[in-house]
């Protein structure tokens, strides 16, 4: 049985530190912490953290991509236990400004060999 790929963009392996702030449905902060990307695309990331982030939670991300910081708002699409007691959350980007999108695209292209 094959599963249909639901992603709009290919993801590339990437280990980048980031800061996240979890928000509730009223945009009130519920948690914050540090994590790292496991992979990244133009439309989302796989985030590794030390504590679980609940599904359907909104997050504000500040990601270090090479020499640039990128601020993005996203939504947790799925969350599960990861390796070595850590947790993984798939984040779908919701709000990304033009400058951040350009930096993200350049970064993804460089690591996928399409530049």
PATORMAR-519232 format. One record per residue: residue number from 0; residue in one letter; x, y, z of N, C-alpha, C, CB in turn. Coordinates in pm, whole numbers, always signed. Glycine has a CB too. Layout:
BEGIN
{i=NUM&aa=A&n.c1=X&n.c2=Y&n.c3=Z&ca.c1=X&ca.c2=Y&ca.c3=Z&c.c1=X&c.c2=Y&c.c3=Z&cb.c1=X&cb.c2=Y&cb.c3=Z}
...
END
This chain:
BEGIN
{i=0&aa=X&n.c1=+84&n.c2=-117&n.c3=+0&ca.c1=+0&ca.c2=+0&ca.c3=+0&c.c1=+89&c.c2=+124&c.c3=+0&cb.c1=-96&cb.c2=-1&cb.c3=+121}
{i=1&aa=X&n.c1=+63&n.c2=+219&n.c3=-87&ca.c1=+139&ca.c2=+343&ca.c3=-91&c.c1=+57&c.c2=+455&c.c3=-30&cb.c1=+179&cb.c2=+378&cb.c3=-235}
{i=2&aa=X&n.c1=+127&n.c2=+552&n.c3=+28&ca.c1=+59&ca.c2=+668&ca.c3=+84&c.c1=+88&c.c2=+787&c.c3=-4&cb.c1=+103&cb.c2=+695&cb.c3=+230}
{i=3&aa=X&n.c1=-11&n.c2=+872&n.c3=-20&ca.c1=+3&ca.c2=+990&ca.c3=-104&c.c1=+80&c.c2=+1098&c.c3=-29&cb.c1=-135&cb.c2=+1042&cb.c3=-149}
{i=4&aa=X&n.c1=+179&n.c2=+1156&n.c3=-93&ca.c1=+257&ca.c2=+1264&ca.c3=-34&c.c1=+170&c.c2=+1389&c.c3=-29&cb.c1=+387&cb.c2=+1291&cb.c3=-116}
{i=5&aa=X&n.c1=+158&n.c2=+1450&n.c3=+91&ca.c1=+72&ca.c2=+1566&ca.c3=+109&c.c1=+148&c.c2=+1697&c.c3=+110&cb.c1=-6&cb.c2=+1551&cb.c3=+235}
{i=6&aa=X&n.c1=+278&n.c2=+1694&n.c3=+111&ca.c1=+357&ca.c2=+1817&ca.c3=+118&c.c1=+362&c.c2=+1887&c.c3=-17&cb.c1=+499&cb.c2=+1787&cb.c3=+166}
{i=7&aa=X&n.c1=+358&n.c2=+2021&n.c3=-13&ca.c1=+369&ca.c2=+2101&ca.c3=-135&c.c1=+515&c.c2=+2113&c.c3=-180&cb.c1=+310&cb.c2=+2240&cb.c3=-112}
{i=8&aa=X&n.c1=+609&n.c2=+2109&n.c3=-85&ca.c1=+751&ca.c2=+2128&ca.c3=-116&c.c1=+833&c.c2=+2015&c.c3=-56&cb.c1=+800&cb.c2=+2264&cb.c3=-64}
{i=9&aa=X&n.c1=+942&n.c2=+1980&n.c3=-125&ca.c1=+1034&ca.c2=+1881&ca.c3=-72&c.c1=+1104&c.c2=+1937&c.c3=+50&cb.c1=+1137&cb.c2=+1838&cb.c3=-180}
{i=10&aa=X&n.c1=+1133&n.c2=+1851&n.c3=+146&ca.c1=+1206&ca.c2=+1892&ca.c3=+265&c.c1=+1350&c.c2=+1845&c.c3=+253&cb.c1=+1141&cb.c2=+1836&cb.c3=+394}
{i=11&aa=X&n.c1=+1442&n.c2=+1926&n.c3=+308&ca.c1=+1583&ca.c2=+1890&ca.c3=+310&c.c1=+1627&c.c2=+1875&c.c3=+455&cb.c1=+1670&cb.c2=+1995&cb.c3=+235}
{i=12&aa=X&n.c1=+1716&n.c2=+1780&n.c3=+479&ca.c1=+1769&ca.c2=+1760&ca.c3=+614&c.c1=+1839&c.c2=+1888&c.c3=+658&cb.c1=+1867&cb.c2=+1639&cb.c3=+620}
{i=13&aa=X&n.c1=+1813&n.c2=+1928&n.c3=+783&ca.c1=+1867&ca.c2=+2054&ca.c3=+831&c.c1=+1869&c.c2=+2053&c.c3=+983&cb.c1=+1784&cb.c2=+2173&cb.c3=+778}
{i=14&aa=X&n.c1=+1981&n.c2=+2088&n.c3=+1043&ca.c1=+1992&ca.c2=+2100&ca.c3=+1188&c.c1=+2021&c.c2=+2246&c.c3=+1221&cb.c1=+2102&cb.c2=+2005&cb.c3=+1245}
{i=15&aa=X&n.c1=+1917&n.c2=+2319&n.c3=+1257&ca.c1=+1929&ca.c2=+2460&ca.c3=+1290&c.c1=+1859&c.c2=+2485&c.c3=+1423&cb.c1=+1870&cb.c2=+2550&cb.c3=+1179}
{i=16&aa=X&n.c1=+1922&n.c2=+2562&n.c3=+1509&ca.c1=+1860&ca.c2=+2597&ca.c3=+1636&c.c1=+1748&c.c2=+2697&c.c3=+1613&cb.c1=+1965&cb.c2=+2654&cb.c3=+1734}
{i=17&aa=X&n.c1=+1647&n.c2=+2691&n.c3=+1699&ca.c1=+1539&ca.c2=+2787&ca.c3=+1690&c.c1=+1476&c.c2=+2811&c.c3=+1826&cb.c1=+1433&cb.c2=+2740&cb.c3=+1591}
{i=18&aa=X&n.c1=+1406&n.c2=+2922&n.c3=+1835&ca.c1=+1327&ca.c2=+2956&ca.c3=+1953&c.c1=+1182&c.c2=+2946&c.c3=+1911&cb.c1=+1363&cb.c2=+3099&cb.c3=+2008}
{i=19&aa=X&n.c1=+1097&n.c2=+2892&n.c3=+2000&ca.c1=+955&ca.c2=+2886&ca.c3=+1968&c.c1=+871&c.c2=+2937&c.c3=+2085&cb.c1=+914&cb.c2=+2744&cb.c3=+1932}
{i=20&aa=X&n.c1=+756&n.c2=+2994&n.c3=+2052&ca.c1=+657&ca.c2=+3036&ca.c3=+2149&c.c1=+527&c.c2=+2971&c.c3=+2106&cb.c1=+645&cb.c2=+3193&cb.c3=+2158}
{i=21&aa=X&n.c1=+466&n.c2=+2892&n.c3=+2195&ca.c1=+336&ca.c2=+2829&ca.c3=+2167&c.c1=+225&c.c2=+2926&c.c3=+2205&cb.c1=+321&cb.c2=+2694&cb.c3=+2244}
{i=22&aa=X&n.c1=+121&n.c2=+2931&n.c3=+2120&ca.c1=+8&ca.c2=+3020&ca.c3=+2143&c.c1=-121&c.c2=+2940&c.c3=+2147&cb.c1=+1&cb.c2=+3129&cb.c3=+2033}
{i=23&aa=X&n.c1=-217&n.c2=+2985&n.c3=+2228&ca.c1=-349&ca.c2=+2922&ca.c3=+2227&c.c1=-435&c.c2=+2987&c.c3=+2119&cb.c1=-416&cb.c2=+2934&cb.c3=+2367}
{i=24&aa=X&n.c1=-564&n.c2=+2949&n.c3=+2113&ca.c1=-653&ca.c2=+3000&ca.c3=+2009&c.c1=-677&c.c2=+3151&c.c3=+2020&cb.c1=-784&cb.c2=+2927&cb.c3=+2015}
{i=25&aa=X&n.c1=-644&n.c2=+3212&n.c3=+2136&ca.c1=-658&ca.c2=+3356&ca.c3=+2155&c.c1=-525&c.c2=+3429&c.c3=+2139&cb.c1=-718&cb.c2=+3386&cb.c3=+2293}
{i=26&aa=X&n.c1=-426&n.c2=+3361&n.c3=+2082&ca.c1=-290&ca.c2=+3414&ca.c3=+2064&c.c1=-222&c.c2=+3450&c.c3=+2196&cb.c1=-294&cb.c2=+3536&cb.c3=+1975}
{i=27&aa=X&n.c1=-259&n.c2=+3380&n.c3=+2303&ca.c1=-194&ca.c2=+3399&ca.c3=+2433&c.c1=-82&c.c2=+3296&c.c3=+2446&cb.c1=-297&cb.c2=+3386&cb.c3=+2550}
{i=28&aa=X&n.c1=+34&n.c2=+3340&n.c3=+2495&ca.c1=+148&ca.c2=+3251&ca.c3=+2511&c.c1=+118&c.c2=+3142&c.c3=+2613&cb.c1=+272&cb.c2=+3330&cb.c3=+2551}
{i=29&aa=X&n.c1=+144&n.c2=+3018&n.c3=+2575&ca.c1=+124&ca.c2=+2906&ca.c3=+2667&c.c1=+255&c.c2=+2839&c.c3=+2706&cb.c1=+31&cb.c2=+2803&cb.c3=+2604}
{i=30&aa=X&n.c1=+356&n.c2=+2854&n.c3=+2624&ca.c1=+487&ca.c2=+2794&ca.c3=+2652&c.c1=+590&c.c2=+2855&c.c3=+2557&cb.c1=+483&cb.c2=+2639&cb.c3=+2636}
{i=31&aa=X&n.c1=+716&n.c2=+2840&n.c3=+2594&ca.c1=+824&ca.c2=+2879&ca.c3=+2504&c.c1=+943&c.c2=+2790&c.c3=+2531&cb.c1=+861&cb.c2=+3030&cb.c3=+2523}
{i=32&aa=X&n.c1=+1031&n.c2=+2781&n.c3=+2434&ca.c1=+1147&ca.c2=+2696&ca.c3=+2450&c.c1=+1240&c.c2=+2701&c.c3=+2331&cb.c1=+1104&cb.c2=+2556&cb.c3=+2476}
{i=33&aa=X&n.c1=+1340&n.c2=+2617&n.c3=+2337&ca.c1=+1437&ca.c2=+2604&ca.c3=+2229&c.c1=+1420&c.c2=+2466&c.c3=+2165&cb.c1=+1584&cb.c2=+2624&cb.c3=+2281}
{i=34&aa=X&n.c1=+1456&n.c2=+2458&n.c3=+2040&ca.c1=+1452&ca.c2=+2332&ca.c3=+1969&c.c1=+1547&c.c2=+2338&c.c3=+1852&cb.c1=+1309&cb.c2=+2298&cb.c3=+1922}
{i=35&aa=X&n.c1=+1534&n.c2=+2240&n.c3=+1765&ca.c1=+1614&ca.c2=+2242&ca.c3=+1642&c.c1=+1532&c.c2=+2181&c.c3=+1530&cb.c1=+1749&cb.c2=+2166&cb.c3=+1661}
{i=36&aa=X&n.c1=+1564&n.c2=+2225&n.c3=+1410&ca.c1=+1499&ca.c2=+2168&ca.c3=+1293&c.c1=+1563&c.c2=+2034&c.c3=+1261&cb.c1=+1508&cb.c2=+2265&cb.c3=+1172}
{i=37&aa=X&n.c1=+1482&n.c2=+1940&n.c3=+1215&ca.c1=+1536&ca.c2=+1814&ca.c3=+1163&c.c1=+1532&c.c2=+1816&c.c3=+1011&cb.c1=+1456&cb.c2=+1693&cb.c3=+1218}
{i=38&aa=X&n.c1=+1429&n.c2=+1883&n.c3=+957&ca.c1=+1424&ca.c2=+1909&ca.c3=+814&c.c1=+1341&c.c2=+2034&c.c3=+791&cb.c1=+1365&cb.c2=+1787&cb.c3=+736}
{i=39&aa=X&n.c1=+1356&n.c2=+2092&n.c3=+673&ca.c1=+1291&ca.c2=+2220&ca.c3=+644&c.c1=+1251&c.c2=+2225&c.c3=+497&cb.c1=+1384&cb.c2=+2338&cb.c3=+680}
{i=40&aa=X&n.c1=+1141&n.c2=+2294&n.c3=+470&ca.c1=+1099&ca.c2=+2321&ca.c3=+332&c.c1=+1045&c.c2=+2463&c.c3=+327&cb.c1=+991&cb.c2=+2217&cb.c3=+284}
{i=41&aa=X&n.c1=+998&n.c2=+2504&n.c3=+212&ca.c1=+939&ca.c2=+2638&ca.c3=+199&c.c1=+805&c.c2=+2648&c.c3=+271&cb.c1=+921&cb.c2=+2673&cb.c3=+52}
{i=42&aa=X&n.c1=+744&n.c2=+2536&n.c3=+305&ca.c1=+611&ca.c2=+2542&ca.c3=+365&c.c1=+603&c.c2=+2481&c.c3=+505&cb.c1=+514&cb.c2=+2472&cb.c3=+277}
{i=43&aa=X&n.c1=+715&n.c2=+2427&n.c3=+558&ca.c1=+709&ca.c2=+2371&ca.c3=+692&c.c1=+841&c.c2=+2314&c.c3=+739&cb.c1=+605&cb.c2=+2264&cb.c3=+697}
{i=44&aa=X&n.c1=+842&n.c2=+2270&n.c3=+866&ca.c1=+962&ca.c2=+2209&ca.c3=+924&c.c1=+921&c.c2=+2091&c.c3=+1012&cb.c1=+1043&cb.c2=+2313&cb.c3=+1007}
{i=45&aa=X&n.c1=+1020&n.c2=+2007&n.c3=+1039&ca.c1=+1007&ca.c2=+1907&ca.c3=+1144&c.c1=+1093&c.c2=+1958&c.c3=+1257&cb.c1=+1049&cb.c2=+1761&cb.c3=+1095}
{i=46&aa=X&n.c1=+1030&n.c2=+1982&n.c3=+1371&ca.c1=+1093&ca.c2=+2043&ca.c3=+1487&c.c1=+1117&c.c2=+1938&c.c3=+1595&cb.c1=+1007&cb.c2=+2158&cb.c3=+1540}
{i=47&aa=X&n.c1=+1237&n.c2=+1939&n.c3=+1654&ca.c1=+1269&ca.c2=+1851&ca.c3=+1766&c.c1=+1280&c.c2=+1937&c.c3=+1892&cb.c1=+1401&cb.c2=+1771&cb.c3=+1739}
{i=48&aa=X&n.c1=+1209&n.c2=+1895&n.c3=+2000&ca.c1=+1210&ca.c2=+1969&ca.c3=+2126&c.c1=+1230&c.c2=+1873&c.c3=+2243&cb.c1=+1080&cb.c2=+2049&cb.c3=+2143}
{i=49&aa=X&n.c1=+1255&n.c2=+1931&n.c3=+2360&ca.c1=+1270&ca.c2=+1850&ca.c3=+2482&c.c1=+1136&c.c2=+1825&c.c3=+2550&cb.c1=+1365&cb.c2=+1919&cb.c3=+2579}
{i=50&aa=X&n.c1=+1034&n.c2=+1904&n.c3=+2516&ca.c1=+899&ca.c2=+1886&ca.c3=+2571&c.c1=+802&c.c2=+1876&c.c3=+2454&cb.c1=+860&cb.c2=+2004&cb.c3=+2668}
{i=51&aa=X&n.c1=+691&n.c2=+1805&n.c3=+2473&ca.c1=+595&ca.c2=+1793&ca.c3=+2362&c.c1=+523&c.c2=+1924&c.c3=+2336&cb.c1=+493&cb.c2=+1683&cb.c3=+2391}
{i=52&aa=X&n.c1=+490&n.c2=+1948&n.c3=+2210&ca.c1=+405&ca.c2=+2060&ca.c3=+2170&c.c1=+276&c.c2=+1998&c.c3=+2118&cb.c1=+475&cb.c2=+2153&cb.c3=+2060}
{i=53&aa=X&n.c1=+165&n.c2=+2038&n.c3=+2175&ca.c1=+36&ca.c2=+1979&ca.c3=+2140&c.c1=+0&c.c2=+2006&c.c3=+1994&cb.c1=-72&cb.c2=+2033&cb.c3=+2231}
{i=54&aa=X&n.c1=-70&n.c2=+1911&n.c3=+1933&ca.c1=-119&ca.c2=+1928&ca.c3=+1797&c.c1=-219&c.c2=+2040&c.c3=+1787&cb.c1=-181&cb.c2=+1800&cb.c3=+1747}
{i=55&aa=X&n.c1=-229&n.c2=+2101&n.c3=+1670&ca.c1=-320&ca.c2=+2212&ca.c3=+1640&c.c1=-289&c.c2=+2337&c.c3=+1722&cb.c1=-463&cb.c2=+2169&cb.c3=+1666}
{i=56&aa=X&n.c1=-168&n.c2=+2345&n.c3=+1778&ca.c1=-121&ca.c2=+2464&ca.c3=+1849&c.c1=-54&c.c2=+2557&c.c3=+1749&cb.c1=-23&cb.c2=+2426&cb.c3=+1965}
{i=57&aa=X&n.c1=-69&n.c2=+2687&n.c3=+1769&ca.c1=+3&ca.c2=+2784&ca.c3=+1687&c.c1=+138&c.c2=+2811&c.c3=+1752&cb.c1=-78&cb.c2=+2916&cb.c3=+1670}
{i=58&aa=X&n.c1=+241&n.c2=+2834&n.c3=+1670&ca.c1=+374&ca.c2=+2862&ca.c3=+1722&c.c1=+436&c.c2=+2978&c.c3=+1645&cb.c1=+464&cb.c2=+2738&cb.c3=+1712}
{i=59&aa=X&n.c1=+509&n.c2=+3060&n.c3=+1719&ca.c1=+592&ca.c2=+3164&ca.c3=+1659&c.c1=+734&c.c2=+3111&c.c3=+1663&cb.c1=+579&cb.c2=+3304&cb.c3=+1733}
{i=60&aa=X&n.c1=+799&n.c2=+3104&n.c3=+1548&ca.c1=+933&ca.c2=+3047&ca.c3=+1537&c.c1=+1033&c.c2=+3155&c.c3=+1499&cb.c1=+935&cb.c2=+2934&cb.c3=+1434}
{i=61&aa=X&n.c1=+1149&n.c2=+3151&n.c3=+1559&ca.c1=+1263&ca.c2=+3231&ca.c3=+1514&c.c1=+1373&c.c2=+3130&c.c3=+1484&cb.c1=+1309&cb.c2=+3339&cb.c3=+1623}
{i=62&aa=X&n.c1=+1404&n.c2=+3114&n.c3=+1355&ca.c1=+1497&ca.c2=+3011&ca.c3=+1310&c.c1=+1625&c.c2=+3077&c.c3=+1260&cb.c1=+1433&cb.c2=+2924&cb.c3=+1198}
{i=63&aa=X&n.c1=+1740&n.c2=+3024&n.c3=+1302&ca.c1=+1868&ca.c2=+3070&ca.c3=+1251&c.c1=+1905&c.c2=+2991&c.c3=+1127&cb.c1=+1978&cb.c2=+3057&cb.c3=+1359}
{i=64&aa=X&n.c1=+1902&n.c2=+3058&n.c3=+1011&ca.c1=+1941&ca.c2=+2994&ca.c3=+885&c.c1=+2067&c.c2=+3064&c.c3=+835&cb.c1=+1826&cb.c2=+3002&cb.c3=+778}
{i=65&aa=X&n.c1=+2178&n.c2=+2994&n.c3=+847&ca.c1=+2309&ca.c2=+3049&ca.c3=+817&c.c1=+2328&c.c2=+3177&c.c3=+899&cb.c1=+2325&cb.c2=+3077&cb.c3=+665}
{i=66&aa=X&n.c1=+2344&n.c2=+3293&n.c3=+836&ca.c1=+2368&ca.c2=+3417&ca.c3=+909&c.c1=+2242&c.c2=+3500&c.c3=+929&cb.c1=+2471&cb.c2=+3500&cb.c3=+838}
{i=67&aa=X&n.c1=+2125&n.c2=+3443&n.c3=+902&ca.c1=+1999&ca.c2=+3518&ca.c3=+908&c.c1=+1906&c.c2=+3458&c.c3=+1013&cb.c1=+1931&cb.c2=+3520&cb.c3=+771}
{i=68&aa=X&n.c1=+1825&n.c2=+3543&n.c3=+1075&ca.c1=+1717&ca.c2=+3499&ca.c3=+1162&c.c1=+1586&c.c2=+3517&c.c3=+1087&cb.c1=+1717&cb.c2=+3576&cb.c3=+1297}
{i=69&aa=X&n.c1=+1503&n.c2=+3416&n.c3=+1088&ca.c1=+1376&ca.c2=+3418&ca.c3=+1016&c.c1=+1263&c.c2=+3399&c.c3=+1117&cb.c1=+1372&cb.c2=+3307&cb.c3=+905}
{i=70&aa=X&n.c1=+1165&n.c2=+3489&n.c3=+1115&ca.c1=+1048&ca.c2=+3479&ca.c3=+1202&c.c1=+930&c.c2=+3429&c.c3=+1122&cb.c1=+1014&cb.c2=+3615&cb.c3=+1268}
{i=71&aa=X&n.c1=+864&n.c2=+3322&n.c3=+1172&ca.c1=+755&ca.c2=+3259&ca.c3=+1099&c.c1=+647&c.c2=+3217&c.c3=+1200&cb.c1=+805&cb.c2=+3136&cb.c3=+1016}
{i=72&aa=X&n.c1=+521&n.c2=+3234&n.c3=+1162&ca.c1=+411&ca.c2=+3178&ca.c3=+1242&c.c1=+364&c.c2=+3051&c.c3=+1175&cb.c1=+294&cb.c2=+3280&cb.c3=+1258}
{i=73&aa=X&n.c1=+344&n.c2=+2946&n.c3=+1255&ca.c1=+301&ca.c2=+2819&ca.c3=+1200&c.c1=+200&c.c2=+2751&c.c3=+1289&cb.c1=+420&cb.c2=+2729&cb.c3=+1178}
{i=74&aa=X&n.c1=+156&n.c2=+2634&n.c3=+1244&ca.c1=+61&ca.c2=+2552&ca.c3=+1318&c.c1=+116&c.c2=+2410&c.c3=+1327&cb.c1=-80&cb.c2=+2553&cb.c3=+1252}
{i=75&aa=X&n.c1=+103&n.c2=+2349&n.c3=+1444&ca.c1=+148&ca.c2=+2211&ca.c3=+1461&c.c1=+52&c.c2=+2120&c.c3=+1386&cb.c1=+155&cb.c2=+2172&cb.c3=+1612}
{i=76&aa=X&n.c1=+102&n.c2=+2051&n.c3=+1285&ca.c1=+21&ca.c2=+1958&ca.c3=+1205&c.c1=+16&c.c2=+1821&c.c3=+1270&cb.c1=+77&cb.c2=+1947&cb.c3=+1061}
{i=77&aa=X&n.c1=+126&n.c2=+1780&n.c3=+1334&ca.c1=+132&ca.c2=+1652&ca.c3=+1405&c.c1=+242&c.c2=+1658&c.c3=+1508&cb.c1=+155&cb.c2=+1534&cb.c3=+1307}
{i=78&aa=X&n.c1=+231&n.c2=+1576&n.c3=+1610&ca.c1=+329&ca.c2=+1572&ca.c3=+1718&c.c1=+342&c.c2=+1427&c.c3=+1764&cb.c1=+287&cb.c2=+1665&cb.c3=+1836}
{i=79&aa=X&n.c1=+468&n.c2=+1385&n.c3=+1795&ca.c1=+490&ca.c2=+1247&ca.c3=+1839&c.c1=+618&c.c2=+1239&c.c3=+1920&cb.c1=+495&cb.c2=+1151&cb.c3=+1718}
{i=80&aa=X&n.c1=+634&n.c2=+1133&n.c3=+1998&ca.c1=+762&ca.c2=+1112&ca.c3=+2066&c.c1=+872&c.c2=+1090&c.c3=+1963&cb.c1=+754&cb.c2=+990&cb.c3=+2164}
{i=81&aa=X&n.c1=+990&n.c2=+1142&n.c3=+1992&ca.c1=+1103&ca.c2=+1126&ca.c3=+1901&c.c1=+1207&c.c2=+1032&c.c3=+1960&cb.c1=+1166&cb.c2=+1262&cb.c3=+1871}
{i=82&aa=X&n.c1=+1331&n.c2=+1053&n.c3=+1922&ca.c1=+1441&ca.c2=+969&ca.c3=+1969&c.c1=+1498&c.c2=+1023&c.c3=+2100&cb.c1=+1551&cb.c2=+959&cb.c3=+1862}
{i=83&aa=X&n.c1=+1553&n.c2=+933&n.c3=+2180&ca.c1=+1627&ca.c2=+967&ca.c3=+2301&c.c1=+1549&c.c2=+1059&c.c3=+2394&cb.c1=+1757&cb.c2=+1033&cb.c3=+2263}
{i=84&aa=X&n.c1=+1419&n.c2=+1033&n.c3=+2411&ca.c1=+1338&ca.c2=+1110&ca.c3=+2505&c.c1=+1297&c.c2=+1248&c.c3=+2457&cb.c1=+1411&cb.c2=+1125&cb.c3=+2629}
{i=85&aa=X&n.c1=+1321&n.c2=+1277&n.c3=+2331&ca.c1=+1282&ca.c2=+1407&ca.c3=+2275&c.c1=+1149&c.c2=+1392&c.c3=+2204&cb.c1=+1391&cb.c2=+1461&cb.c3=+2179}
{i=86&aa=X&n.c1=+1098&n.c2=+1503&n.c3=+2151&ca.c1=+968&ca.c2=+1504&ca.c3=+2084&c.c1=+982&c.c2=+1571&c.c3=+1947&cb.c1=+863&cb.c2=+1577&cb.c3=+2170}
{i=87&aa=X&n.c1=+897&n.c2=+1531&n.c3=+1855&ca.c1=+899&ca.c2=+1587&ca.c3=+1719&c.c1=+762&c.c2=+1646&c.c3=+1688&cb.c1=+937&cb.c2=+1479&cb.c3=+1614}
{i=88&aa=X&n.c1=+763&n.c2=+1760&n.c3=+1621&ca.c1=+639&ca.c2=+1824&ca.c3=+1578&c.c1=+656&c.c2=+1873&c.c3=+1435&cb.c1=+602&cb.c2=+1943&cb.c3=+1672}
{i=89&aa=X&n.c1=+561&n.c2=+1836&n.c3=+1350&ca.c1=+559&ca.c2=+1887&ca.c3=+1213&c.c1=+486&c.c2=+2020&c.c3=+1214&cb.c1=+490&cb.c2=+1786&cb.c3=+1115}
{i=90&aa=X&n.c1=+553&n.c2=+2124&n.c3=+1167&ca.c1=+497&ca.c2=+2260&ca.c3=+1168&c.c1=+467&c.c2=+2303&c.c3=+1025&cb.c1=+596&cb.c2=+2360&cb.c3=+1237}
{i=91&aa=X&n.c1=+344&n.c2=+2345&n.c3=+1003&ca.c1=+301&ca.c2=+2400&ca.c3=+873&c.c1=+305&c.c2=+2551&c.c3=+885&cb.c1=+156&cb.c2=+2349&cb.c3=+832}
{i=92&aa=X&n.c1=+379&n.c2=+2618&n.c3=+795&ca.c1=+390&ca.c2=+2763&ca.c3=+799&c.c1=+257&c.c2=+2828&c.c3=+760&cb.c1=+503&cb.c2=+2811&cb.c3=+707}
{i=93&aa=X&n.c1=+217&n.c2=+2928&n.c3=+838&ca.c1=+95&ca.c2=+3002&ca.c3=+810&c.c1=+123&c.c2=+3145&c.c3=+766&cb.c1=+6&cb.c2=+3003&cb.c3=+931}
{i=94&aa=X&n.c1=+213&n.c2=+3211&n.c3=+838&ca.c1=+245&ca.c2=+3351&ca.c3=+808&c.c1=+396&c.c2=+3366&c.c3=+796&cb.c1=+189&cb.c2=+3446&cb.c3=+917}
{i=95&aa=X&n.c1=+439&n.c2=+3410&n.c3=+679&ca.c1=+582&ca.c2=+3430&ca.c3=+654&c.c1=+595&c.c2=+3551&c.c3=+562&cb.c1=+650&cb.c2=+3302&cb.c3=+591}
{i=96&aa=X&n.c1=+673&n.c2=+3649&n.c3=+605&ca.c1=+686&ca.c2=+3769&ca.c3=+522&c.c1=+777&c.c2=+3742&c.c3=+403&cb.c1=+740&cb.c2=+3887&cb.c3=+604}
{i=97&aa=X&n.c1=+778&n.c2=+3836&n.c3=+310&ca.c1=+850&ca.c2=+3816&ca.c3=+184&c.c1=+1000&c.c2=+3796&c.c3=+205&cb.c1=+827&cb.c2=+3936&cb.c3=+93}
{i=98&aa=X&n.c1=+1059&n.c2=+3874&n.c3=+295&ca.c1=+1203&ca.c2=+3863&ca.c3=+321&c.c1=+1236&c.c2=+3726&c.c3=+381&cb.c1=+1250&cb.c2=+3976&cb.c3=+416}
{i=99&aa=X&n.c1=+1157&n.c2=+3684&n.c3=+479&ca.c1=+1180&ca.c2=+3553&ca.c3=+542&c.c1=+1162&c.c2=+3441&c.c3=+440&cb.c1=+1084&cb.c2=+3532&cb.c3=+662}
{i=100&aa=X&n.c1=+1062&n.c2=+3453&n.c3=+352&ca.c1=+1039&ca.c2=+3350&ca.c3=+251&c.c1=+1158&c.c2=+3342&c.c3=+154&cb.c1=+909&cb.c2=+3378&cb.c3=+172}
{i=101&aa=X&n.c1=+1212&n.c2=+3456&n.c3=+116&ca.c1=+1327&ca.c2=+3460&ca.c3=+25&c.c1=+1448&c.c2=+3391&c.c3=+89&cb.c1=+1362&cb.c2=+3606&cb.c3=-13}
{i=102&aa=X&n.c1=+1475&n.c2=+3421&n.c3=+217&ca.c1=+1588&ca.c2=+3359&ca.c3=+288&c.c1=+1566&c.c2=+3208&c.c3=+298&cb.c1=+1605&cb.c2=+3421&cb.c3=+429}
{i=103&aa=X&n.c1=+1445&n.c2=+3168&n.c3=+333&ca.c1=+1412&ca.c2=+3026&ca.c3=+347&c.c1=+1428&c.c2=+2953&c.c3=+215&cb.c1=+1269&cb.c2=+3010&cb.c3=+399}
{i=104&aa=X&n.c1=+1377&n.c2=+3010&n.c3=+107&ca.c1=+1389&ca.c2=+2948&ca.c3=-25&c.c1=+1535&c.c2=+2933&c.c3=-66&cb.c1=+1312&cb.c2=+3031&cb.c3=-130}
{i=105&aa=X&n.c1=+1614&n.c2=+3037&n.c3=-45&ca.c1=+1757&ca.c2=+3032&ca.c3=-78&c.c1=+1826&c.c2=+2921&c.c3=+1&cb.c1=+1823&cb.c2=+3169&cb.c3=-48}
{i=106&aa=X&n.c1=+1793&n.c2=+2909&n.c3=+129&ca.c1=+1852&ca.c2=+2806&ca.c3=+214&c.c1=+1813&c.c2=+2667&c.c3=+165&cb.c1=+1808&cb.c2=+2826&cb.c3=+360}
{i=107&aa=X&n.c1=+1686&n.c2=+2645&n.c3=+141&ca.c1=+1637&ca.c2=+2513&ca.c3=+95&c.c1=+1699&c.c2=+2478&c.c3=-41&cb.c1=+1481&cb.c2=+2512&cb.c3=+85}
{i=108&aa=X&n.c1=+1701&n.c2=+2574&n.c3=-132&ca.c1=+1761&ca.c2=+2550&ca.c3=-264&c.c1=+1908&c.c2=+2510&c.c3=-255&cb.c1=+1747&cb.c2=+2674&cb.c3=-351}
{i=109&aa=X&n.c1=+1982&n.c2=+2577&n.c3=-164&ca.c1=+2125&ca.c2=+2548&ca.c3=-150&c.c1=+2147&c.c2=+2405&c.c3=-103&cb.c1=+2189&cb.c2=+2646&cb.c3=-52}
{i=110&aa=X&n.c1=+2062&n.c2=+2356&n.c3=-14&ca.c1=+2081&ca.c2=+2221&ca.c3=+40&c.c1=+2015&c.c2=+2113&c.c3=-44&cb.c1=+2028&cb.c2=+2215&cb.c3=+179}
{i=111&aa=X&n.c1=+1926&n.c2=+2151&n.c3=-134&ca.c1=+1863&ca.c2=+2049&ca.c3=-220&c.c1=+1934&c.c2=+2041&c.c3=-354&cb.c1=+1712&cb.c2=+2080&cb.c3=-240}
{i=112&aa=X&n.c1=+2031&n.c2=+2130&n.c3=-378&ca.c1=+2106&ca.c2=+2126&ca.c3=-503&c.c1=+2034&c.c2=+2187&c.c3=-621&cb.c1=+2140&cb.c2=+1986&cb.c3=-535}
{i=113&aa=X&n.c1=+1930&n.c2=+2269&n.c3=-597&ca.c1=+1856&ca.c2=+2329&ca.c3=-708&c.c1=+1897&c.c2=+2473&c.c3=-734&cb.c1=+1709&cb.c2=+2323&cb.c3=-682}
{i=114&aa=X&n.c1=+1999&n.c2=+2520&n.c3=-667&ca.c1=+2039&ca.c2=+2661&ca.c3=-683&c.c1=+2128&c.c2=+2676&c.c3=-805&cb.c1=+2113&cb.c2=+2712&cb.c3=-558}
END
